[in-house]
Amino acid sequence: MFRKPGVLLRVEGLVVFTLSLFCYRELGAPWSRFVLLFLVPDLFMVGYFISVRTGSQLYNLAHTYIFPLGLASVALYEHRAAYLTVALIWIAHIGGDRALGYGLKYPTFFKDTHLQRVDEPRLASGNHLA
């Protein structure tokens, strides 16, 4: 597993997803909110109607951990449980995407993601580098 970065990144996504669910449950937040907001980050795919470049930029904006972790930080600092629940839902979405193999998008084609491009370098003989 540790020799295959793509597998490792998917396992990491699964761990993030699971931990987010656990934290959300511990907050006692309503699961209806979770279900309602879980797919909201995917709305940023509308940028693909404009162009692949715009679509990938908007998709990546909503599918990087920077903003939900920032929101979680503000929520913890300001003692805002509602903000924290939104951040955890957002983080769970990203982790779930990563676990399923959906990564950040390249501006070339919708299916070109950072997870599909993560691969071990190969020697000319086809052997893997150690």
N, C-alpha and C positions, 0 to 999 in steps of 0.2 A: 504494500500500500504506500509506503513512504518513498518508493521509487517512481510512483505515478502521481505527479502533481494534480492532475485532473481529479483523480479519486480522492486525494487528500482535501482538495478544495470543496468537493461535494460533501464529504464527511464533516468538514468544518461548518458548512452551511446547515447541515442537519443538526449539529450541536447548537448553533446559534438559534435555529428555529425552536428546538426543544427547550432551551433555556428561556427564551422569550415567552413561550407558552407557560412555563412554570412560574415565571415572575408575574405574568399577567394574572394567573390564577391566584397567586399569593396576595395580589392587590385587592382581590374580590370584585374586580370590575365585571360588568355584565358581558356575557358572551355574545349577546345580540350586537353589541357595539363592535366586538371583534369581527363577527361575520360581516357586518355592514361595511366596515372600513378596510378589510383585509386586501381587497383587490384595487383599492383606490390608486396606489402607485402605478398600476398598469394603464391608467387613464392617460399617462404621459406619452403613450404610444401614438397619440393623435398627431404628434409631430411628423410621423411618417407620411401623413397625407400631404404635407408640404414638401418634404424631401427626405432622403435617407440620412443626410447629414443632420438636419434639424431633428428628425426623429431619434437618432442615436444620442444626440446631445441632451434632449429632454428626458429620454428614457434613463440615461446614465445619471442625470441629475436626481431622479427619483429613486434610483436603485444603487446608490452608494450609501455607505453607513455614516457618512459625515453629518448629514442633516438630522437623521433620527437620533444619533448619539448627542448631537448638539441640543436637540429638543429635550432629550432625557436629562441632560446636564442642567438645563434651565429649570426643568420640572423639579428636579431634586433640590436645587438651590432655592427655588421659590416655593417649595412645598405645594406643588400643583399636581395632584394625583391624576386629574383628567389629561393633562399634557403627557404625563408618564405613560398612561394607557395608550395614547395615540402613538407615542414613540415605540412602545413595545410591539404594537401591531405592525408598525412600519418595519421594524427590525425583523420581526417574524416573517413578514412577506419577503424581504430580501434574503434571509436565510433559507426559506423554503424554495425560492427561485434558484439559489446556488445549489441546494441539495438536488434539485431536479435537472441541473446542468444549464440553467439559463443564466448567463453572465452578462457583464457589461457589454454594450454593443460597439462594434467598430463602424465607422461611417461608410463602409463599403456595401454591406448587405445585412438585412435584419438578422439572419442566422449566423453571422460572423460575430462570435462572442469571445471574451477573454478566456472562457473555459474551454472552448473548442481549439484555441490556439496554444494552450498550455500543453507542452509535450516535451519529452526528454530529447536532447540532441542525439543524433545518431552518427556514428562513424561511417565512413565510406563503405566499410565491409558489412554494415548493417548491425554491428554490435552496439549495445548501449554503453554510454559512458558510465563509469562507476561513480 
